[in-house]
């Protein structure tokens, strides 16, 4: 992705293996990029939790992509949020949005944000595309499963187990601290994914299952300074692992003024003339990052005349 790249200086992801390659383990700290997404989309506290978990899960899932691949996760539901869309690549760049950013529901019985209620029931979709940005487009892989809980982490795990036949455990979290009644900031965000690959022995599986049953909250560990490797040590207990890759993460979107010009140039001439006559310009807003691009009257006239458009 090019265009708007907001480096999340404190965020990173590690990809590793354990038990002689029969266990794949990924963990990420995503506090800064989730905060950036929440700021850009002005999300309610519960939606911030839902979007943040989805962004983190998508990064974890995209960590094993090839260089020219990208992965999109879309949750389409009947809850107040409507839908969640996140897109990531293997460079650690992610972007995303929700249909209804101000949707909210009461806290659950435990006094926590009720992500399941704001998401509701529906479908969990995963789309893998190869070489799209380089013009080497191939038919994408698509996988879909019903939403099982709406808590996001369980839905990622269910998708991996059912659609890709990879038994997986997933933990995703977003910790918020309220500053005022309707405002919150992201204090911690991140998660991990443990995948059991072919050849894993029963002892390894039993050790992991036992360890995961007593792990502390991921976001509390991150708030106390844990890094991705620390999250994996916690999840895997006594099982040693090797880190294969570590990368920085960012909230990134390829939208730009030039792309806005290209999009408007592709629409019907009569519609452009209508924009010029009635609105004296045009404004394009990117769904993924909420960035707006304004084309003034001169820009529209240049488009109509087939001339080059410079950013105003």
N, C-alpha and C positions, 0 to 999 in steps of 0.2 A: 504494500500500500504506500502511496505517496500522498502529497497534499498536506492535510493537517495532521501532524505527528506531535503528540503531547507526551514527552518522556515522563514516565513514572519512575523517578529516581530511586525510590525505595523498593520497587517491585521487581521480582525475578522469579524464574522457574527453573527447576532441575528435573532432569530425566535420568532415571537409573534402572539397573536390573539387580536382581538378587537370586539366590538359590540356583546358581549356574545358568542364568538366563531364563528360568522357568517362571519368574515373577517380574513383571514390569511395574515400576513405581514412578509416579510423577507428583510433584508438589509445587505450589506457587503461593507467593504473597502478592496480593493485588490491591492493596489498600488505596494507593494513589490513583490508579486508573479507574477504580470503582467510584471514588470521590469525584473524579473528573466527569465521568458519565452522569452521575447524579446532578452535578452542577449544571451541565449542559442541557439536560432534559428536565430539570426542575421537578424531580420525582418526589412523590410522597415517601414517608419512611418505609412503609411496607413494600412499595414498588422498588425502592432503592435496594432493599434486601433481595427481592426476586431478581431484578436485573443484575445485581452484583454477583449473585450465585451463578446465573446463566453465563455471564461474561467469563467468570473464573472457570467454570466447567468446560466451556468451549475452548479456552486456551489449553487446558489439560488434554482435551481430546485431540486438539490440533497439533500437539507436540510431536506426534509421530508421523506427521505429513511429510511428503517430499517437498523439495525446495520450491517448486512452482505450483503447489497445491494451495487451495483455501477450503475452509470448512465453515458451513453455516448451520446453526442450530435454530430452529423455529418452534416455538411452543404456541399453538393455536388453541384457545380455550374459551369456555363460556363464562369465566369469572370476570370480575370488574376490570381486570388488567387488559382483557381482550386478546393480546398476543405479546410475545417477547421474541425478538430476533437478535442474534449475535453472530458475528463473522470474525474468524481469526485465520492467521496464516502461520507458517512454521518459523517466521522471524520474531514471533512473540508480539505481534500487533493485533489488536482487537478493537472492534467497534460494535455498537448495538443500540437498540431503542425498544420502546414498548408502545403499544397503541394508545393506552390511556395512562399517561404519566402521573396524573393526580388522583388516580383511583386509590381507595384506602378502605380498610375494614377494621373493626375493633380488635384489640389484643386478644390472644387466645386465653384459655383457662390458666396457662402457666405465666401469663403476663408478658408474653413475647409476641413479636410481630407475626401475624397469621398469614404466612406466605401461601399456604395451601388454600386458604379461603379466597385470597385475592386472585389466585390463578384459576382454581376451579377444575373442571373436567375438560378433556379434549384430546389432542394428539401431539406427540413429541416427534419432530422431524429432524433428520440429519442429512445434509447434502454435502458431498465431497466433489470438488471440481479441480481439474488438472490443467495447468498451463493457461488459464483464462486471461490473466493480465498480459501474457506474451502473445496472445492471438493464437495459441495452440489448443483451442477449445476442443474438448472431447465430451462425449455423453457423460453427464455427472452420475455418480452413485447416489442413490436415494434410499434411505431407510426410515421407517416410521413405526412407532409403537404407541399404544394408548398411554395417556398420563396416568401414572399409578398412584401418586400422592399429591402432586403439586408442590412438594417441598423442594423440588429441583434436583437435589443430590440423588435421591432415590430414583428419580426418573432417568438420570444419566446412567445409573447402575443397571436399571432394568433394560434400557436400550442396549447397552453393551452385552448383557447376558443373553437377551432374547434375539436381537437382530444380528449381532456380530459373533455370537456364541463365545464370548470371553467373560467368564465369571469375574465380577468386579465389585470392589467396595469403594464408595465415593463419599467424601465429606466436603461440603461447601458451606461457607459461613460469611456473614457480614454483620459486624458489630457496630451499632449506632449509639451515639450519645446525644441526647436532645439538648439543644441550646435554648430553644423556646418551644412553645406548645406545638407548632406546626413545622419547626425547622429542626434538622438534625445534621450531624456530620458523620462521616465514616471514620470510626476509630480504628477498625481493623477489618481486613477482608482477605480471604484466601481459601485454600483447600488442597486436598490430595486425592489421588486415585491409585489404587492397588489392583493390578490385573493378574489373574492366574492364567498362565500360558500352558500349552500342552507340555506334558512331562513333569509337572509339579507333583511331588510326592505327598502322601497323606500327612506326614509329620509337619511339613512346611505349611500346608493349608491349615492344619489344626493350630499351629503356633500363631499364625496370622489372625485367625478367628478369635483366639483367646486374647491376643493383644488388643484387637480393635474393640473388644467388649469393655475395656476399661480405660480408653483414651480420654484425656481431658478435652474441653472444647477447643477446637482449632483456633478460633478467633481470639480466645483468651491467651493462648500461647503466643500468637502473633502480636497482640497488644503488649505482651511482656518481653518482646524482642526476638521471638523465634524466627528463624529463616527457613526456607524450603527444606533444606537438608535436615533441620531439627524436626520438622513435621514428619519426615520419613522415618527418622530414628524412633519417634514416638509410635508411629503406626506399625512398624515392623518389629519392634521390641528387640529380641536377641538375634534376629536374622541380619547378617551383614549385607550391605548393598554397595554397589559401585556406581558412582555418578558418571554418566556418559556425556552429559551436556548440561551446561548452565547458560541461561540467556536472560537479558534484560527484557522487560515488558513495557508496552506503551499503549495508550489509547490513540488509535490512528485511523484516519479516514482519507481516502484518495480524492475526495471532492475538492473542487477548486473553481475559481472564477472562469478559467478557460473551459472547464467541463460544463459549467452553467451556460456559457455562450454556445458551446457545441450542441447542447440539448435544445436550447431555444431555436438555434439555427435549423434544427431538423424538423420542427413542427410546421404546420401549414402556414403559408404566407398570409392568408387572410386573418389568421389568429394573431400573428405578430403585428399586423396593421391595427387590429383591434386593441392590443396592448398599448400601442403607441398613441392611438387616438383617445382611448378612454382612461388609461391608467398613467400615461406619460412615462412609461417604463415598465420594468418587470422585476419581480423578486423571486428568486429560487431558494428554497430552504431544504437542506439535506435531512432526510429522516434519520440517518444514522448518527449524525453528530450535532444536528440542530444549528449548523452554520448557515447563515443567509448571505446570498450574493445578489446585489442590486445592479441591474442594467438600466442606465438612464436613456433618455430619448435619443441621444447621439448614437449610443451603442445599438439600439434597435434599428435606427436608420442605416447604420453601416451594415448590419446583417441583411436588411432588405436590399441594399445596393451591392451586396457581395464583397464588401470591403472588410479589411482587418479590424477587429475590435480590440482596443487596448483597455486594460482595467482602469476604471476611473477613480 
